[in-house]
Amino acid sequence: MPELFASAALVVAYLSFWAALGFVVVSAWPSAAGAISLMGALWAALVVGLPLLGRAWAARLGDAPPP
């Protein structure tokens, strides 16, 4: 049962993050087209770009040393 609460909390946190980011973008951007473009760029940077950078960083560090 704790796993269910943890997964529900993660889903709520994920949705809250994107909703808050959307509110900030919409309030700061004057046009709808600009806001949609900015949200698409932010989504691509966070969901696609960040894992790519993490993978490149991990590859640069190399394997963990054996114990």
mmCIF file of the N, C-alpha and C atoms, coordinates in Angstrom:
data_MODEL
# 
_entry.id   MODEL 
# 
loop_
_atom_site.group_PDB 
_atom_site.id 
_atom_site.type_symbol 
_atom_site.label_atom_id 
_atom_site.label_alt_id 
_atom_site.label_comp_id 
_atom_site.label_asym_id 
_atom_site.label_entity_id 
_atom_site.label_seq_id 
_atom_site.pdbx_PDB_ins_code 
_atom_site.Cartn_x 
_atom_site.Cartn_y 
_atom_site.Cartn_z 
_atom_site.occupancy 
_atom_site.B_iso_or_equiv 
_atom_site.pdbx_formal_charge 
_atom_site.auth_seq_id 
_atom_site.auth_comp_id 
_atom_site.auth_asym_id 
_atom_site.auth_atom_id 
_atom_site.pdbx_PDB_model_num 
ATOM 1   N N  . MET A 1 1  ? 0.801  -1.200 0.000   1.00 0.00 ? 1  MET A N  1 
ATOM 2   C CA . MET A 1 1  ? 0.000  0.000  0.000   1.00 0.00 ? 1  MET A CA 1 
ATOM 3   C C  . MET A 1 1  ? 0.848  1.271  0.000   1.00 0.00 ? 1  MET A C  1 
ATOM 4   N N  . PRO A 1 2  ? 2.035  1.288  0.658   1.00 0.00 ? 2  PRO A N  1 
ATOM 5   C CA . PRO A 1 2  ? 2.849  2.501  0.607   1.00 0.00 ? 2  PRO A CA 1 
ATOM 6   C C  . PRO A 1 2  ? 3.308  2.839  -0.812  1.00 0.00 ? 2  PRO A C  1 
ATOM 7   N N  . GLU A 1 3  ? 3.488  1.801  -1.647  1.00 0.00 ? 3  GLU A N  1 
ATOM 8   C CA . GLU A 1 3  ? 3.901  2.049  -3.024  1.00 0.00 ? 3  GLU A CA 1 
ATOM 9   C C  . GLU A 1 3  ? 2.835  2.820  -3.793  1.00 0.00 ? 3  GLU A C  1 
ATOM 10  N N  . LEU A 1 4  ? 1.581  2.529  -3.501  1.00 0.00 ? 4  LEU A N  1 
ATOM 11  C CA . LEU A 1 4  ? 0.479  3.224  -4.154  1.00 0.00 ? 4  LEU A CA 1 
ATOM 12  C C  . LEU A 1 4  ? 0.484  4.697  -3.782  1.00 0.00 ? 4  LEU A C  1 
ATOM 13  N N  . PHE A 1 5  ? 0.688  5.003  -2.507  1.00 0.00 ? 5  PHE A N  1 
ATOM 14  C CA . PHE A 1 5  ? 0.724  6.394  -2.071  1.00 0.00 ? 5  PHE A CA 1 
ATOM 15  C C  . PHE A 1 5  ? 1.939  7.123  -2.642  1.00 0.00 ? 5  PHE A C  1 
ATOM 16  N N  . ALA A 1 6  ? 3.054  6.429  -2.714  1.00 0.00 ? 6  ALA A N  1 
ATOM 17  C CA . ALA A 1 6  ? 4.263  7.043  -3.275  1.00 0.00 ? 6  ALA A CA 1 
ATOM 18  C C  . ALA A 1 6  ? 4.077  7.337  -4.753  1.00 0.00 ? 6  ALA A C  1 
ATOM 19  N N  . SER A 1 7  ? 3.501  6.416  -5.491  1.00 0.00 ? 7  SER A N  1 
ATOM 20  C CA . SER A 1 7  ? 3.291  6.657  -6.920  1.00 0.00 ? 7  SER A CA 1 
ATOM 21  C C  . SER A 1 7  ? 2.252  7.745  -7.143  1.00 0.00 ? 7  SER A C  1 
ATOM 22  N N  . ALA A 1 8  ? 1.215  7.790  -6.323  1.00 0.00 ? 8  ALA A N  1 
ATOM 23  C CA . ALA A 1 8  ? 0.219  8.860  -6.437  1.00 0.00 ? 8  ALA A CA 1 
ATOM 24  C C  . ALA A 1 8  ? 0.848  10.212 -6.126  1.00 0.00 ? 8  ALA A C  1 
ATOM 25  N N  . ALA A 1 9  ? 1.714  10.273 -5.141  1.00 0.00 ? 9  ALA A N  1 
ATOM 26  C CA . ALA A 1 9  ? 2.395  11.522 -4.806  1.00 0.00 ? 9  ALA A CA 1 
ATOM 27  C C  . ALA A 1 9  ? 3.300  11.979 -5.943  1.00 0.00 ? 9  ALA A C  1 
ATOM 28  N N  . LEU A 1 10 ? 3.981  11.032 -6.583  1.00 0.00 ? 10 LEU A N  1 
ATOM 29  C CA . LEU A 1 10 ? 4.829  11.391 -7.723  1.00 0.00 ? 10 LEU A CA 1 
ATOM 30  C C  . LEU A 1 10 ? 4.013  11.919 -8.894  1.00 0.00 ? 10 LEU A C  1 
ATOM 31  N N  . VAL A 1 11 ? 2.876  11.315 -9.154  1.00 0.00 ? 11 VAL A N  1 
ATOM 32  C CA . VAL A 1 11 ? 2.013  11.777 -10.246 1.00 0.00 ? 11 VAL A CA 1 
ATOM 33  C C  . VAL A 1 11 ? 1.486  13.181 -9.947  1.00 0.00 ? 11 VAL A C  1 
ATOM 34  N N  . VAL A 1 12 ? 1.061  13.407 -8.718  1.00 0.00 ? 12 VAL A N  1 
ATOM 35  C CA . VAL A 1 12 ? 0.567  14.739 -8.332  1.00 0.00 ? 12 VAL A CA 1 
ATOM 36  C C  . VAL A 1 12 ? 1.688  15.766 -8.429  1.00 0.00 ? 12 VAL A C  1 
ATOM 37  N N  . ALA A 1 13 ? 2.890  15.425 -7.996  1.00 0.00 ? 13 ALA A N  1 
ATOM 38  C CA . ALA A 1 13 ? 4.025  16.350 -8.090  1.00 0.00 ? 13 ALA A CA 1 
ATOM 39  C C  . ALA A 1 13 ? 4.362  16.655 -9.542  1.00 0.00 ? 13 ALA A C  1 
ATOM 40  N N  . TYR A 1 14 ? 4.342  15.650 -10.406 1.00 0.00 ? 14 TYR A N  1 
ATOM 41  C CA . TYR A 1 14 ? 4.630  15.842 -11.830 1.00 0.00 ? 14 TYR A CA 1 
ATOM 42  C C  . TYR A 1 14 ? 3.594  16.757 -12.479 1.00 0.00 ? 14 TYR A C  1 
ATOM 43  N N  . LEU A 1 15 ? 2.324  16.502 -12.211 1.00 0.00 ? 15 LEU A N  1 
ATOM 44  C CA . LEU A 1 15 ? 1.267  17.340 -12.774 1.00 0.00 ? 15 LEU A CA 1 
ATOM 45  C C  . LEU A 1 15 ? 1.319  18.755 -12.217 1.00 0.00 ? 15 LEU A C  1 
ATOM 46  N N  . SER A 1 16 ? 1.623  18.896 -10.945 1.00 0.00 ? 16 SER A N  1 
ATOM 47  C CA . SER A 1 16 ? 1.724  20.226 -10.334 1.00 0.00 ? 16 SER A CA 1 
ATOM 48  C C  . SER A 1 16 ? 2.880  21.021 -10.931 1.00 0.00 ? 16 SER A C  1 
ATOM 49  N N  . PHE A 1 17 ? 4.004  20.350 -11.178 1.00 0.00 ? 17 PHE A N  1 
ATOM 50  C CA . PHE A 1 17 ? 5.146  21.029 -11.786 1.00 0.00 ? 17 PHE A CA 1 
ATOM 51  C C  . PHE A 1 17 ? 4.784  21.595 -13.150 1.00 0.00 ? 17 PHE A C  1 
ATOM 52  N N  . TRP A 1 18 ? 4.181  20.776 -14.015 1.00 0.00 ? 18 TRP A N  1 
ATOM 53  C CA . TRP A 1 18 ? 3.853  21.241 -15.354 1.00 0.00 ? 18 TRP A CA 1 
ATOM 54  C C  . TRP A 1 18 ? 2.735  22.282 -15.336 1.00 0.00 ? 18 TRP A C  1 
ATOM 55  N N  . ALA A 1 19 ? 1.792  22.154 -14.419 1.00 0.00 ? 19 ALA A N  1 
ATOM 56  C CA . ALA A 1 19 ? 0.736  23.157 -14.305 1.00 0.00 ? 19 ALA A CA 1 
ATOM 57  C C  . ALA A 1 19 ? 1.316  24.491 -13.852 1.00 0.00 ? 19 ALA A C  1 
ATOM 58  N N  . ALA A 1 20 ? 2.196  24.468 -12.867 1.00 0.00 ? 20 ALA A N  1 
ATOM 59  C CA . ALA A 1 20 ? 2.816  25.708 -12.397 1.00 0.00 ? 20 ALA A CA 1 
ATOM 60  C C  . ALA A 1 20 ? 3.671  26.341 -13.483 1.00 0.00 ? 20 ALA A C  1 
ATOM 61  N N  . LEU A 1 21 ? 4.420  25.526 -14.199 1.00 0.00 ? 21 LEU A N  1 
ATOM 62  C CA . LEU A 1 21 ? 5.233  26.051 -15.297 1.00 0.00 ? 21 LEU A CA 1 
ATOM 63  C C  . LEU A 1 21 ? 4.344  26.638 -16.386 1.00 0.00 ? 21 LEU A C  1 
ATOM 64  N N  . GLY A 1 22 ? 3.236  25.987 -16.659 1.00 0.00 ? 22 GLY A N  1 
ATOM 65  C CA . GLY A 1 22 ? 2.291  26.519 -17.640 1.00 0.00 ? 22 GLY A CA 1 
ATOM 66  C C  . GLY A 1 22 ? 1.698  27.843 -17.203 1.00 0.00 ? 22 GLY A C  1 
ATOM 67  N N  . PHE A 1 23 ? 1.351  27.973 -15.931 1.00 0.00 ? 23 PHE A N  1 
ATOM 68  C CA . PHE A 1 23 ? 0.815  29.242 -15.439 1.00 0.00 ? 23 PHE A CA 1 
ATOM 69  C C  . PHE A 1 23 ? 1.847  30.355 -15.553 1.00 0.00 ? 23 PHE A C  1 
ATOM 70  N N  . VAL A 1 24 ? 3.091  30.060 -15.239 1.00 0.00 ? 24 VAL A N  1 
ATOM 71  C CA . VAL A 1 24 ? 4.151  31.069 -15.347 1.00 0.00 ? 24 VAL A CA 1 
ATOM 72  C C  . VAL A 1 24 ? 4.343  31.495 -16.795 1.00 0.00 ? 24 VAL A C  1 
ATOM 73  N N  . VAL A 1 25 ? 4.383  30.532 -17.698 1.00 0.00 ? 25 VAL A N  1 
ATOM 74  C CA . VAL A 1 25 ? 4.598  30.845 -19.114 1.00 0.00 ? 25 VAL A CA 1 
ATOM 75  C C  . VAL A 1 25 ? 3.426  31.652 -19.667 1.00 0.00 ? 25 VAL A C  1 
ATOM 76  N N  . VAL A 1 26 ? 2.219  31.240 -19.371 1.00 0.00 ? 26 VAL A N  1 
ATOM 77  C CA . VAL A 1 26 ? 1.042  31.943 -19.900 1.00 0.00 ? 26 VAL A CA 1 
ATOM 78  C C  . VAL A 1 26 ? 0.949  33.358 -19.332 1.00 0.00 ? 26 VAL A C  1 
ATOM 79  N N  . SER A 1 27 ? 1.313  33.531 -18.069 1.00 0.00 ? 27 SER A N  1 
ATOM 80  C CA . SER A 1 27 ? 1.231  34.869 -17.486 1.00 0.00 ? 27 SER A CA 1 
ATOM 81  C C  . SER A 1 27 ? 2.348  35.773 -17.989 1.00 0.00 ? 27 SER A C  1 
ATOM 82  N N  . ALA A 1 28 ? 3.468  35.215 -18.385 1.00 0.00 ? 28 ALA A N  1 
ATOM 83  C CA . ALA A 1 28 ? 4.597  36.023 -18.825 1.00 0.00 ? 28 ALA A CA 1 
ATOM 84  C C  . ALA A 1 28 ? 4.609  36.246 -20.335 1.00 0.00 ? 28 ALA A C  1 
ATOM 85  N N  . TRP A 1 29 ? 3.933  35.416 -21.100 1.00 0.00 ? 29 TRP A N  1 
ATOM 86  C CA . TRP A 1 29 ? 3.999  35.506 -22.562 1.00 0.00 ? 29 TRP A CA 1 
ATOM 87  C C  . TRP A 1 29 ? 2.717  36.146 -23.086 1.00 0.00 ? 29 TRP A C  1 
ATOM 88  N N  . PRO A 1 30 ? 2.834  37.147 -23.944 1.00 0.00 ? 30 PRO A N  1 
ATOM 89  C CA . PRO A 1 30 ? 1.635  37.861 -24.383 1.00 0.00 ? 30 PRO A CA 1 
ATOM 90  C C  . PRO A 1 30 ? 0.750  37.108 -25.378 1.00 0.00 ? 30 PRO A C  1 
ATOM 91  N N  . SER A 1 31 ? 1.321  36.253 -26.205 1.00 0.00 ? 31 SER A N  1 
ATOM 92  C CA . SER A 1 31 ? 0.502  35.587 -27.222 1.00 0.00 ? 31 SER A CA 1 
ATOM 93  C C  . SER A 1 31 ? 0.417  34.089 -26.950 1.00 0.00 ? 31 SER A C  1 
ATOM 94  N N  . ALA A 1 32 ? -0.666 33.499 -27.399 1.00 0.00 ? 32 ALA A N  1 
ATOM 95  C CA . ALA A 1 32 ? -0.865 32.067 -27.189 1.00 0.00 ? 32 ALA A CA 1 
ATOM 96  C C  . ALA A 1 32 ? 0.153  31.246 -27.985 1.00 0.00 ? 32 ALA A C  1 
ATOM 97  N N  . ALA A 1 33 ? 0.450  31.689 -29.197 1.00 0.00 ? 33 ALA A N  1 
ATOM 98  C CA . ALA A 1 33 ? 1.403  30.947 -30.020 1.00 0.00 ? 33 ALA A CA 1 
ATOM 99  C C  . ALA A 1 33 ? 2.796  30.950 -29.392 1.00 0.00 ? 33 ALA A C  1 
ATOM 100 N N  . GLY A 1 34 ? 3.181  32.084 -28.844 1.00 0.00 ? 34 GLY A N  1 
ATOM 101 C CA . GLY A 1 34 ? 4.481  32.162 -28.177 1.00 0.00 ? 34 GLY A CA 1 
ATOM 102 C C  . GLY A 1 34 ? 4.533  31.296 -26.936 1.00 0.00 ? 34 GLY A C  1 
ATOM 103 N N  . ALA A 1 35 ? 3.435  31.276 -26.174 1.00 0.00 ? 35 ALA A N  1 
ATOM 104 C CA . ALA A 1 35 ? 3.379  30.457 -24.969 1.00 0.00 ? 35 ALA A CA 1 
ATOM 105 C C  . ALA A 1 35 ? 3.448  28.976 -25.310 1.00 0.00 ? 35 ALA A C  1 
ATOM 106 N N  . ILE A 1 36 ? 2.742  28.567 -26.348 1.00 0.00 ? 36 ILE A N  1 
ATOM 107 C CA . ILE A 1 36 ? 2.773  27.160 -26.758 1.00 0.00 ? 36 ILE A CA 1 
ATOM 108 C C  . ILE A 1 36 ? 4.174  26.787 -27.250 1.00 0.00 ? 36 ILE A C  1 
ATOM 109 N N  . SER A 1 37 ? 4.803  27.675 -27.991 1.00 0.00 ? 37 SER A N  1 
ATOM 110 C CA . SER A 1 37 ? 6.160  27.405 -28.474 1.00 0.00 ? 37 SER A CA 1 
ATOM 111 C C  . SER A 1 37 ? 7.137  27.289 -27.310 1.00 0.00 ? 37 SER A C  1 
ATOM 112 N N  . LEU A 1 38 ? 7.018  28.186 -26.350 1.00 0.00 ? 38 LEU A N  1 
ATOM 113 C CA . LEU A 1 38 ? 7.910  28.137 -25.197 1.00 0.00 ? 38 LEU A CA 1 
ATOM 114 C C  . LEU A 1 38 ? 7.680  26.878 -24.372 1.00 0.00 ? 38 LEU A C  1 
ATOM 115 N N  . MET A 1 39 ? 6.427  26.489 -24.168 1.00 0.00 ? 39 MET A N  1 
ATOM 116 C CA . MET A 1 39 ? 6.149  25.261 -23.422 1.00 0.00 ? 39 MET A CA 1 
ATOM 117 C C  . MET A 1 39 ? 6.698  24.035 -24.155 1.00 0.00 ? 39 MET A C  1 
ATOM 118 N N  . GLY A 1 40 ? 6.585  24.024 -25.473 1.00 0.00 ? 40 GLY A N  1 
ATOM 119 C CA . GLY A 1 40 ? 7.149  22.919 -26.250 1.00 0.00 ? 40 GLY A CA 1 
ATOM 120 C C  . GLY A 1 40 ? 8.667  22.864 -26.130 1.00 0.00 ? 40 GLY A C  1 
ATOM 121 N N  . ALA A 1 41 ? 9.296  24.029 -26.156 1.00 0.00 ? 41 ALA A N  1 
ATOM 122 C CA . ALA A 1 41 ? 10.753 24.071 -26.018 1.00 0.00 ? 41 ALA A CA 1 
ATOM 123 C C  . ALA A 1 41 ? 11.184 23.646 -24.616 1.00 0.00 ? 41 ALA A C  1 
ATOM 124 N N  . LEU A 1 42 ? 10.466 24.093 -23.599 1.00 0.00 ? 42 LEU A N  1 
ATOM 125 C CA . LEU A 1 42 ? 10.788 23.686 -22.229 1.00 0.00 ? 42 LEU A CA 1 
ATOM 126 C C  . LEU A 1 42 ? 10.584 22.191 -22.037 1.00 0.00 ? 42 LEU A C  1 
ATOM 127 N N  . TRP A 1 43 ? 9.500  21.664 -22.595 1.00 0.00 ? 43 TRP A N  1 
ATOM 128 C CA . TRP A 1 43 ? 9.257  20.224 -22.493 1.00 0.00 ? 43 TRP A CA 1 
ATOM 129 C C  . TRP A 1 43 ? 10.396 19.444 -23.143 1.00 0.00 ? 43 TRP A C  1 
ATOM 130 N N  . ALA A 1 44 ? 10.791 19.871 -24.348 1.00 0.00 ? 44 ALA A N  1 
ATOM 131 C CA . ALA A 1 44 ? 11.863 19.167 -25.052 1.00 0.00 ? 44 ALA A CA 1 
ATOM 132 C C  . ALA A 1 44 ? 13.171 19.245 -24.272 1.00 0.00 ? 44 ALA A C  1 
ATOM 133 N N  . ALA A 1 45 ? 13.453 20.406 -23.695 1.00 0.00 ? 45 ALA A N  1 
ATOM 134 C CA . ALA A 1 45 ? 14.699 20.561 -22.944 1.00 0.00 ? 45 ALA A CA 1 
ATOM 135 C C  . ALA A 1 45 ? 14.700 19.698 -21.689 1.00 0.00 ? 45 ALA A C  1 
ATOM 136 N N  . LEU A 1 46 ? 13.582 19.659 -20.974 1.00 0.00 ? 46 LEU A N  1 
ATOM 137 C CA . LEU A 1 46 ? 13.544 18.920 -19.714 1.00 0.00 ? 46 LEU A CA 1 
ATOM 138 C C  . LEU A 1 46 ? 13.353 17.419 -19.899 1.00 0.00 ? 46 LEU A C  1 
ATOM 139 N N  . VAL A 1 47 ? 12.514 17.022 -20.840 1.00 0.00 ? 47 VAL A N  1 
ATOM 140 C CA . VAL A 1 47 ? 12.178 15.602 -20.981 1.00 0.00 ? 47 VAL A CA 1 
ATOM 141 C C  . VAL A 1 47 ? 13.140 14.876 -21.929 1.00 0.00 ? 47 VAL A C  1 
ATOM 142 N N  . VAL A 1 48 ? 13.671 15.586 -22.916 1.00 0.00 ? 48 VAL A N  1 
ATOM 143 C CA . VAL A 1 48 ? 14.575 14.954 -23.874 1.00 0.00 ? 48 VAL A CA 1 
ATOM 144 C C  . VAL A 1 48 ? 16.025 15.358 -23.622 1.00 0.00 ? 48 VAL A C  1 
ATOM 145 N N  . GLY A 1 49 ? 16.266 16.658 -23.473 1.00 0.00 ? 49 GLY A N  1 
ATOM 146 C CA . GLY A 1 49 ? 17.627 17.161 -23.353 1.00 0.00 ? 49 GLY A CA 1 
ATOM 147 C C  . GLY A 1 49 ? 18.319 16.788 -22.055 1.00 0.00 ? 49 GLY A C  1 
ATOM 148 N N  . LEU A 1 50 ? 17.615 16.895 -20.948 1.00 0.00 ? 50 LEU A N  1 
ATOM 149 C CA . LEU A 1 50 ? 18.225 16.604 -19.654 1.00 0.00 ? 50 LEU A CA 1 
ATOM 150 C C  . LEU A 1 50 ? 18.681 15.147 -19.534 1.00 0.00 ? 50 LEU A C  1 
ATOM 151 N N  . PRO A 1 51 ? 17.874 14.157 -19.934 1.00 0.00 ? 51 PRO A N  1 
ATOM 152 C CA . PRO A 1 51 ? 18.378 12.782 -19.901 1.00 0.00 ? 51 PRO A CA 1 
ATOM 153 C C  . PRO A 1 51 ? 19.560 12.546 -20.853 1.00 0.00 ? 51 PRO A C  1 
ATOM 154 N N  . LEU A 1 52 ? 19.565 13.222 -21.987 1.00 0.00 ? 52 LEU A N  1 
ATOM 155 C CA . LEU A 1 52 ? 20.706 13.087 -22.892 1.00 0.00 ? 52 LEU A CA 1 
ATOM 156 C C  . LEU A 1 52 ? 21.978 13.623 -22.259 1.00 0.00 ? 52 LEU A C  1 
ATOM 157 N N  . LEU A 1 53 ? 21.878 14.755 -21.588 1.00 0.00 ? 53 LEU A N  1 
ATOM 158 C CA . LEU A 1 53 ? 23.047 15.303 -20.905 1.00 0.00 ? 53 LEU A CA 1 
ATOM 159 C C  . LEU A 1 53 ? 23.497 14.389 -19.767 1.00 0.00 ? 53 LEU A C  1 
ATOM 160 N N  . GLY A 1 54 ? 22.549 13.828 -19.035 1.00 0.00 ? 54 GLY A N  1 
ATOM 161 C CA . GLY A 1 54 ? 22.900 12.909 -17.964 1.00 0.00 ? 54 GLY A CA 1 
ATOM 162 C C  . GLY A 1 54 ? 23.593 11.666 -18.479 1.00 0.00 ? 54 GLY A C  1 
ATOM 163 N N  . ARG A 1 55 ? 23.114 11.160 -19.601 1.00 0.00 ? 55 ARG A N  1 
ATOM 164 C CA . ARG A 1 55 ? 23.737 9.967  -20.176 1.00 0.00 ? 55 ARG A CA 1 
ATOM 165 C C  . ARG A 1 55 ? 25.151 10.271 -20.668 1.00 0.00 ? 55 ARG A C  1 
ATOM 166 N N  . ALA A 1 56 ? 25.344 11.439 -21.288 1.00 0.00 ? 56 ALA A N  1 
ATOM 167 C CA . ALA A 1 56 ? 26.677 11.824 -21.754 1.00 0.00 ? 56 ALA A CA 1 
ATOM 168 C C  . ALA A 1 56 ? 27.626 12.013 -20.573 1.00 0.00 ? 56 ALA A C  1 
ATOM 169 N N  . TRP A 1 57 ? 27.118 12.590 -19.495 1.00 0.00 ? 57 TRP A N  1 
ATOM 170 C CA . TRP A 1 57 ? 27.941 12.788 -18.303 1.00 0.00 ? 57 TRP A CA 1 
ATOM 171 C C  . TRP A 1 57 ? 28.323 11.451 -17.684 1.00 0.00 ? 57 TRP A C  1 
ATOM 172 N N  . ALA A 1 58 ? 27.380 10.530 -17.617 1.00 0.00 ? 58 ALA A N  1 
ATOM 173 C CA . ALA A 1 58 ? 27.662 9.208  -17.063 1.00 0.00 ? 58 ALA A CA 1 
ATOM 174 C C  . ALA A 1 58 ? 28.672 8.452  -17.932 1.00 0.00 ? 58 ALA A C  1 
ATOM 175 N N  . ALA A 1 59 ? 28.552 8.599  -19.247 1.00 0.00 ? 59 ALA A N  1 
ATOM 176 C CA . ALA A 1 59 ? 29.504 7.933  -20.137 1.00 0.00 ? 59 ALA A CA 1 
ATOM 177 C C  . ALA A 1 59 ? 30.902 8.525  -19.970 1.00 0.00 ? 59 ALA A C  1 
ATOM 178 N N  . ARG A 1 60 ? 30.956 9.820  -19.726 1.00 0.00 ? 60 ARG A N  1 
ATOM 179 C CA . ARG A 1 60 ? 32.254 10.465 -19.536 1.00 0.00 ? 60 ARG A CA 1 
ATOM 180 C C  . ARG A 1 60 ? 32.908 10.005 -18.234 1.00 0.00 ? 60 ARG A C  1 
ATOM 181 N N  . LEU A 1 61 ? 32.104 9.792  -17.198 1.00 0.00 ? 61 LEU A N  1 
ATOM 182 C CA . LEU A 1 61 ? 32.657 9.343  -15.923 1.00 0.00 ? 61 LEU A CA 1 
ATOM 183 C C  . LEU A 1 61 ? 33.165 7.913  -16.011 1.00 0.00 ? 61 LEU A C  1 
ATOM 184 N N  . GLY A 1 62 ? 32.540 7.110  -16.842 1.00 0.00 ? 62 GLY A N  1 
ATOM 185 C CA . GLY A 1 62 ? 32.979 5.735  -17.006 1.00 0.00 ? 62 GLY A CA 1 
ATOM 186 C C  . GLY A 1 62 ? 32.316 4.822  -15.997 1.00 0.00 ? 62 GLY A C  1 
ATOM 187 N N  . ASP A 1 63 ? 32.753 3.579  -15.993 1.00 0.00 ? 63 ASP A N  1 
ATOM 188 C CA . ASP A 1 63 ? 32.197 2.577  -15.097 1.00 0.00 ? 63 ASP A CA 1 
ATOM 189 C C  . ASP A 1 63 ? 32.681 2.807  -13.663 1.00 0.00 ? 63 ASP A C  1 
ATOM 190 N N  . ALA A 1 64 ? 31.893 2.329  -12.751 1.00 0.00 ? 64 ALA A N  1 
ATOM 191 C CA . ALA A 1 64 ? 32.281 2.407  -11.338 1.00 0.00 ? 64 ALA A CA 1 
ATOM 192 C C  . ALA A 1 64 ? 33.419 1.415  -11.099 1.00 0.00 ? 64 ALA A C  1 
ATOM 193 N N  . PRO A 1 65 ? 34.321 1.763  -10.208 1.00 0.00 ? 65 PRO A N  1 
ATOM 194 C CA . PRO A 1 65 ? 35.422 0.831  -9.931  1.00 0.00 ? 65 PRO A CA 1 
ATOM 195 C C  . PRO A 1 65 ? 34.895 -0.402 -9.193  1.00 0.00 ? 65 PRO A C  1 
ATOM 196 N N  . PRO A 1 66 ? 35.507 -1.538 -9.441  1.00 0.00 ? 66 PRO A N  1 
ATOM 197 C CA . PRO A 1 66 ? 35.051 -2.763 -8.762  1.00 0.00 ? 66 PRO A CA 1 
ATOM 198 C C  . PRO A 1 66 ? 35.354 -2.684 -7.266  1.00 0.00 ? 66 PRO A C  1 
ATOM 199 N N  . PRO A 1 67 ? 34.528 -3.304 -6.452  1.00 0.00 ? 67 PRO A N  1 
ATOM 200 C CA . PRO A 1 67 ? 34.767 -3.261 -4.996  1.00 0.00 ? 67 PRO A CA 1 
ATOM 201 C C  . PRO A 1 67 ? 35.952 -4.092 -4.573  1.00 0.00 ? 67 PRO A C  1 
# 
